[in-house]
Amino acid sequence: VIGLLLLNVAVLGVGASLLWSVRGWRYWTDLMRLGGLAYLLGLSALVVLLTTGVAVGVPFGWPLLIGGGIGLSLIAIIVGRTARVPRPTLRPPGWRISQPPPLVLPFALCIVVYFAMLFRSLRLTPLFETDAWWVWTVRAKALHYFGDLGGADLVGGGATGYPSYPPGLSLVHAAAFEAMGNLDTVTLHLQHWFLAVGFVAAALGLLAGRVRPAIVYPLALLLLSMPGFADRVGWAMADCLLGYLAATGGLLLYLWLEDRAPWQLLASTVLLGGAMLVKREGTIVVACVLVASFAASIAQRREVWPRLVLAGATTLALAAPWRTYLLVSGVRDEPTEGYLAFVEHGDRAWPSLELVLTTFLDPVWFGFGVVALFAIGLAFLCGSRRLPVFAITFAGASFVSSAFVIWSETAFEITQKPSLNPILRMTLVTTLVLAPLVPLLLEASWRAGSHVSRSPG
Amino acid sequence: VLAVSAAAVLGLVGFVDAVGDFGARADRLARLSAEDRAYGFVQSPELWPPRDIVDDVRTAIPESGEFRVEFGPDWRVGQMRWTNALTAGFLRFHLLPRRQSPTAEWVLCFACDESKLGGEFSVLSESPDGLRFGRIAR
């Protein structure tokens, strides 16, 4: 556990260096607010770096792990110094830890208790996840033993090889094995606890000051408590990590549309690049985020779109070494019956879309889907445009693309049964990406409502 | 206000359920031995070959060795759609760095036809339900 803690502190250090070089901060207390973002940024950058290393044949191990982390930090510090980013001081004059409003305190405490109980549960959880044996953790073991993804019998094919799955989570697991000093597949689940804490901290940090705590904390608790999330948060599988990176990258991209701070676009690009290296669906989710950004900025297209195109191209470039590795290895990455299977199976189109929509509104999300759609509609009614357009475009693109995946992959039966169709895990990613947008939507409506009620006449 | 209130109520109700589930799961898992947890035994026992056999396999096959997994047509027929593939995947994971090879002399035979293994099969360990582990003498 101490090894895992040190690994994650090191990841935070790498991310903090990167964030300082592109954003800077006047006070170290700012880093407390942005610590979660720094952690996910460091993780994503390391995933990109390690994937590139493995793809070009650099053996995985401590030298790559430590060298990569130190190298990224050094480059970030040199870039920051060259750009004359000011050194931070400890805290602003008169700073003190702010007391949360009394209404918020119970929700904040519930979140703390939630993570404490989750820690206890994950500390004892055996590796029962079949996908972990087939793909994610077996590759991590291969990285530990052989320094590569395991060769033909592990990534090159076979009925259970899933050779085209990106290696992001396997690299995280392999780093955890190195940090623990053994192949403890039970304690490994705690790595997913760190990822969840990092995501919640990142979202709360980015929303702090933009959304009142009375909106953020109840929604954060709802997200954590949804059975669809709570059941899967500790699984040694890649869906949650994909959701965390895509959600934080998507939120930053939206905030960039509002603020136009270059660091937001840079950090978002790295996060979305990492998301593409976590799961194959990462490419689709990132495309949905970008489509939402284009739609939300249509009024400023001359100024914004060229930079969005550049960001999208950079995101693709970050995943290019892995795609090249697959190409060179001759690994096919297409549906069971080929890319054009959907043409022959047109009868699956509507049932697939229906499955996606009903799953989004399923009780397993504890009403989150209804709250999200309500928040989007309310924001529209209150006069907001950019944010609800971003959210509804992402949701729509995500629904259509998820339906298309199910439609064209004939191996998936039209059912929510987890062993026969991944729709629950696909919807989990969509829900996670929408999650930090919902408080922003409600805050926009709240402000509009307050403005109207205070306006004379 | 309506949306936040609904989220707050649902969040608190869900929190109670989630924390209760985490606690119950932790209590249940705490009753397993460390060996059971390391072996991954938590659900779907049909996917896990008997641990004493797998322990014998780990002892017998050197880490640089290879093994193969053979299923007979009558092995747990109809129990679960992916039973054989999942079992083979579990063994591939659990026995690493030993690698699977279709020509390996070490064989885990799940009610398979031993006459088709390509040599004389010496059984080193077996379970009552038909799993036999052994080595092919060529």
Interface residues (C-beta under 8 A of the other chain):
Chain A: F107 C110 V113 Y114 M117 L118 R120 S121 R123 L124 T125 P126 L127 F128 T130 A132 W133 W134 T137 V138 K141 A142 Y145 F146 D153 L154 A159 T160 D184 T185 V186 A214 I215 P218 L219 A220 L221 L222 L224 S225 M226 P227 A230 D231 F366 G367 V371 F374 A375 L378 S419 L442
Chain B: A3 V4 A6 A7 A8 L10 G11 L12 V13 G14 F15 D17 A18 V19 D21 F22 G23 R25 A26 L29 A30 L32 D36 R37 A38 Y39 G40 F41 V42 Q43 S44 L47 R81 W82 A85 L86 A88 G89 F90 R92 F93 H94 L96 P97 R99 Q100 S101
